[in-house]
Amino acid sequence: MSIPPVSLPDRPLALKQSSLSLPRGYALSAPLMFLFAALLIYWQVPDLLRDYRISQNPIVLEDGELRDGECKVTKGLFTSCDARLVYTYNGRYYDSKTEIFFVDFHAGNYETDLVISADNPELATVTLGLEKMQNRVISFGVFFGLIAAICLTSIFLGLRVSYARSRLTTPAPLTPVPVEVFTYKQSGRRLFVTYTDKIADDKTKRTAYSRFDKGQEPIIIGQAQDGSPIALAVRHGNTSLPVLLDTGLERIKMTDDERTAALASIKAAQAETAEATPLRDPTKKGVFFSFIRTFLIVAVLIIAAVMGYWLWYVTSGYTQFMPAGMEINNMLPGPLNEWGCDQLQKRFGDQNAPYGCTASDFKSWK
């Protein structure tokens, strides 16, 4: 696509570093992916290592007990099983828990036994875990590989944008290029734009991101065949990412006279083409409504996290005396508290009741 003639100064120019930005939500999503990777390792690796050690010299205990054993299937494919393992070996009592995850097309119940390591009797699991060992390792590798790939991509993206931004402040020749606006989203007073230089035949097709503050907007110079807006950008020297220009050309560091002349040339060129549609929504609500929406989203996420932790505590927690879990369970309305106490009693009914589930003697279950 040809671009309208733009009267930019014929000398090296610098750009504002803020002209290039990271994707919207990057500051939150990137750390979350690393957290997911760490949680996956914490969830699966200890059990995989334990079961590998058991598989070197296993002993199946016929008199061992599997308590509260349960397998859950998600999407008809992803299976997670957990059970409490209670057994006696060489006169010593053991009580532990196992949890395994694998991918399987299966309908109905699983049959399994309790198995321990002859070398380390404190290590116990279920025979199903050993039978599915290869499946579990592959499943973990695939999931971890996908998350790791996203993490590495986020690192590469951050480094690429940081390197490109560091070069913008050094004056260099500017070459006007058309870019296709891929997505745009207005959030409060800010406009987040994702664009690509795929319509510029002389450069690689890379995606870049830009944020426009209040009163700023990209310069729209046309439309692609699919209706996507075409905006005006500049390539700064040999910088790999094109920089999207704003309607006031405030992103280019030049004199007021140079800016006035450049704006005049852009307006003259735009007058010869069809009127461009602005990306900002004129009916967009103010920052107060944006704040309320963000507050509600954060509140919902916090409530979901608290309830998720409580649900894990009452159904899968390793002990009934987890401080945070007891406090949450005690504060919940009667029906939820009652249900939570019932779930805890099913697993720890032979022990003292936790805070929030005790009778008048503060020991027995209510």
C-alpha positions in Angstrom: 0.0 0.0 0.0 1.3 3.5 -0.8 1.3 6.1 1.9 0.5 9.8 1.5 3.4 12.2 1.3 4.5 13.3 4.8 6.8 16.3 5.2 9.1 15.0 7.9 12.4 16.9 8.5 15.2 15.6 6.4 17.5 14.9 9.3 18.0 12.2 12.0 15.2 12.5 14.6 14.6 10.9 18.0 11.4 9.4 19.3 9.9 9.0 22.8 10.5 5.7 24.4 6.9 5.4 25.5 5.9 5.2 21.8 6.5 1.4 22.0 4.9 -0.5 24.8 4.3 -4.1 26.0 0.9 -5.8 25.5 -2.0 -4.7 27.6 -1.9 -6.8 30.8 1.6 -8.0 30.3 2.7 -6.8 33.8 0.2 -9.2 35.3 0.0 -12.1 32.8 3.7 -12.7 32.4 4.3 -13.2 36.2 1.2 -15.3 36.4 2.6 -17.7 33.7 5.8 -18.1 35.7 3.7 -18.7 38.8 1.7 -21.4 37.0 4.9 -23.0 35.9 6.2 -23.0 39.5 2.9 -24.4 40.8 2.9 -27.2 38.2 6.4 -28.2 39.3 5.4 -28.0 43.0 2.2 -30.0 42.3 3.7 -32.8 40.1 7.5 -33.1 40.4 7.7 -34.3 44.1 5.1 -37.1 43.4 6.8 -38.1 40.2 10.2 -38.4 42.0 8.7 -40.3 44.9 6.9 -42.8 42.6 10.1 -43.2 40.5 12.0 -44.1 43.7 9.2 -46.5 44.7 9.3 -48.2 41.2 12.9 -49.2 41.8 11.9 -51.7 44.5 8.1 -51.7 45.1 6.1 -53.8 47.5 2.3 -54.1 47.2 0.7 -54.1 50.7 -2.5 -56.2 50.7 -3.5 -54.9 54.1 -2.9 -51.2 53.4 -5.9 -48.8 53.4 -6.8 -46.3 50.7 -9.0 -43.7 52.3 -11.0 -41.1 50.5 -9.6 -42.3 47.2 -11.1 -40.4 44.3 -10.4 -39.8 40.6 -11.8 -36.8 38.7 -12.0 -36.6 35.0 -12.0 -33.2 33.3 -13.1 -32.8 29.6 -13.2 -36.6 29.4 -9.4 -36.7 29.1 -7.5 -35.2 32.0 -7.6 -37.4 35.1 -6.4 -36.5 38.6 -6.5 -39.1 41.4 -5.8 -38.6 45.1 -6.0 -40.8 48.2 -5.0 -41.0 51.8 -2.6 -43.9 52.4 -2.7 -45.6 55.8 -0.6 -48.7 56.5 1.6 -50.5 58.9 5.0 -51.9 57.9 7.5 -53.6 60.2 5.5 -52.5 63.2 5.5 -48.9 62.3 2.4 -46.9 61.4 2.4 -44.6 58.3 -0.2 -42.1 57.1 0.5 -40.1 53.9 -1.2 -38.8 50.8 -0.7 -39.3 47.1 -1.9 -37.3 44.1 -1.4 -38.2 40.5 -2.3 -36.6 37.2 -2.4 -38.2 33.7 -4.2 -38.2 30.4 -6.4 -41.1 29.7 -9.5 -42.1 27.7 -11.3 -44.1 30.3 -14.9 -44.7 31.5 -15.7 -46.2 34.9 -13.7 -46.8 38.0 -10.0 -47.5 38.4 -8.7 -50.5 40.4 -5.5 -49.9 42.4 -3.6 -51.1 45.4 -1.3 -49.5 47.9 2.4 -49.9 47.1 5.5 -48.8 49.1 9.2 -48.7 48.6 11.1 -51.6 50.2 14.1 -49.4 50.6 12.1 -46.4 52.1 8.9 -47.6 53.6 7.7 -44.1 54.3 7.3 -43.6 50.5 3.9 -44.8 49.4 1.7 -44.5 46.4 -0.9 -46.4 44.4 -0.1 -49.0 41.8 -2.1 -46.9 39.3 0.5 -44.2 39.7 3.3 -46.7 38.7 1.3 -48.1 35.8 0.7 -44.6 34.4 4.3 -43.5 35.1 5.2 -42.9 31.5 1.9 -41.3 30.8 2.3 -38.9 33.8 5.8 -37.9 32.8 4.7 -37.2 29.2 1.6 -35.3 30.4 3.7 -33.2 32.8 6.3 -32.6 30.0 3.7 -31.4 27.5 1.9 -29.0 30.0 5.2 -27.7 31.4 6.6 -27.3 27.9 3.6 -25.2 26.8 3.8 -23.0 29.8 7.6 -22.7 29.5 7.2 -21.7 25.9 4.8 -19.0 26.9 7.2 -17.8 29.6 10.1 -17.8 27.1 8.0 -15.9 24.6 7.1 -13.3 27.2 10.8 -12.9 28.1 11.8 -12.5 24.4 9.0 -10.0 23.9 10.0 -7.9 26.9 13.7 -7.9 25.8 12.8 -7.1 22.2 10.6 -4.1 23.2 13.1 -2.9 25.8 16.0 -3.0 23.2 13.9 -1.2 20.6 12.8 1.5 23.1 16.5 2.0 24.1 17.4 2.9 20.5 14.5 5.4 20.0 16.1 8.2 21.9 19.2 8.2 19.6 18.5 10.4 16.5 18.1 8.4 13.3 16.4 8.7 9.9 12.7 8.2 10.0 11.0 6.2 7.2 7.2 6.5 7.0 5.5 3.0 6.7 1.9 1.9 6.7 0.8 -0.5 9.4 -2.3 -2.5 9.9 -4.2 -2.1 13.2 -4.8 -5.6 14.4 -6.7 -4.9 17.5 -7.5 -1.8 19.6 -9.1 -1.4 23.0 -10.1 1.6 25.0 -9.7 1.3 28.7 -10.6 4.4 30.7 -8.6 7.3 29.1 -6.1 5.0 27.4 -6.2 3.4 24.0 -4.2 0.2 23.6 -3.4 -0.7 20.0 -1.8 -3.8 18.5 -0.5 -3.4 15.0 1.6 -5.2 12.4 3.8 -4.1 9.5 2.7 -7.1 7.3 1.6 -4.7 4.6 5.1 -3.2 4.3 6.8 -5.4 1.8 10.3 -4.5 2.6 10.4 -5.6 6.2 9.6 -8.6 8.4 6.1 -9.0 9.5 6.3 -8.3 13.2 3.6 -7.3 15.8 4.1 -4.3 18.0 2.1 -2.6 20.7 1.4 1.0 21.6 -0.5 2.9 24.2 -2.1 6.3 23.7 -3.0 8.5 26.6 -6.0 10.9 26.9 -6.4 13.0 23.8 -4.0 10.9 21.7 -4.9 8.7 18.8 -3.1 7.1 15.9 -3.1 8.6 12.4 -5.5 6.6 10.3 -4.7 6.8 6.6 -7.0 4.1 5.1 -8.4 0.6 5.3 -7.2 -2.8 4.5 -9.2 -5.2 2.3 -10.7 -6.9 5.4 -11.7 -3.5 6.8 -8.9 -3.2 9.3 -7.7 0.4 9.8 -4.3 1.3 8.2 -2.3 3.7 10.4 0.8 5.8 9.8 4.0 4.7 11.5 7.7 5.4 11.0 10.7 3.1 11.1 13.5 4.6 13.2 16.8 3.7 11.5 17.3 0.0 11.7 15.0 -0.5 14.7 13.1 -3.8 14.1 9.7 -2.5 15.3 7.8 0.4 13.6 6.6 3.2 15.8 2.9 4.2 15.5 2.5 8.0 15.2 -0.1 10.1 17.1 -2.3 12.7 15.5 -0.3 15.5 17.1 3.1 14.1 16.2 4.1 14.5 19.8 6.1 11.3 19.7 8.7 12.8 17.4 11.2 15.1 18.9 11.4 18.1 16.5 10.8 21.8 16.6 7.3 23.4 16.6 7.7 24.7 13.1 8.8 21.2 11.8 5.8 19.7 13.5 3.4 22.2 12.1 4.6 21.6 8.6 4.4 17.8 9.0 0.9 18.0 10.4 -0.2 20.2 7.5 1.2 17.7 4.9 -0.7 14.9 6.7 -4.0 16.8 6.8 -3.6 17.6 3.1 -3.1 14.0 2.2 -6.0 12.8 4.4 -8.3 15.3 2.7 -7.8 13.5 -0.6 -8.8 10.1 0.9 -12.0 8.8 2.5 -12.6 10.1 6.0 -10.9 7.9 8.6 -12.9 6.6 11.5 -11.3 7.3 14.9 -10.4 4.4 17.0 -11.6 5.9 20.2 -15.3 5.3 21.2 -16.9 8.7 21.8 -19.5 7.1 24.0 -16.9 5.5 26.3 -17.7 6.0 30.0 -15.4 8.1 32.2 -12.5 6.9 34.4 -14.9 6.5 37.4 -16.8 3.8 35.6 -13.5 2.2 34.6 -12.3 2.2 38.2 -15.6 0.7 39.4 -15.3 -2.1 36.7 -11.7 -2.8 37.7 -12.6 -2.8 41.4 -15.4 -5.3 40.8 -13.2 -7.6 38.7 -10.5 -7.6 41.4 -13.1 -8.2 44.1 -14.5 -11.2 42.1 -11.0 -12.6 41.6 -10.2 -12.3 45.3 -13.5 -14.0 46.3 -12.9 -16.7 43.7 -9.4 -17.3 45.1 -10.6 -17.4 48.7 -13.4 -19.8 47.9 -11.1 -21.9 45.8 -8.7 -22.2 48.7 -11.5 -23.1 51.0 -12.8 -25.7 48.7 -9.4 -27.3 48.4 -9.0 -27.1 52.2 -12.2 -28.9 53.0 -11.9 -31.5 50.2 -8.1 -32.1 49.8 -6.2 -30.3 52.6 -3.6 -32.5 54.2 -4.8 -31.5 57.7 -7.9 -30.1 59.3 -5.9 -27.6 61.3 -4.8 -25.2 58.5 -5.2 -21.7 60.0 -6.4 -19.8 56.9 -8.8 -22.6 56.0 -10.3 -22.8 59.5 -10.8 -19.0 59.5 -12.5 -19.0 56.1 -14.7 -22.0 57.0 -15.8 -20.4 60.3 -16.7 -17.1 58.6 -18.9 -18.7 55.9 -22.7 -18.8 56.1 -24.3 -21.7 58.0 -25.0 -24.0 55.0 -21.5 -23.6 53.6 -19.8 -24.0 57.0 -21.9 -27.1 57.6 -21.0 -28.6 54.3 -17.3 -27.8 54.8 -17.3 -29.4 58.2 -19.0 -32.5 56.8 -16.2 -32.8 54.2 -13.6 -32.5 56.8 -15.2 -35.0 59.1 -15.3 -37.5 56.3 -11.5 -37.4 56.1 -10.5 -36.6 59.7 -13.5 -37.9 61.7 -11.2 -40.0 63.9 -9.3 -36.9 65.1 -10.2 -33.7 66.9 -12.4 -31.2 65.0 -10.9 -27.9 63.8 -12.0 -24.4 64.8 -15.3 -23.7 63.2 -16.5 -27.3 63.3 -16.3 -28.0 67.1 -19.1 -28.8 69.5 -19.5 -27.2 72.9 -16.5 -29.1 74.3 -14.2 -27.5 71.6 -12.9 -31.0 70.6 -15.6 -33.2 69.1 -17.4 -32.6 65.8 -20.6 -30.6 65.9 
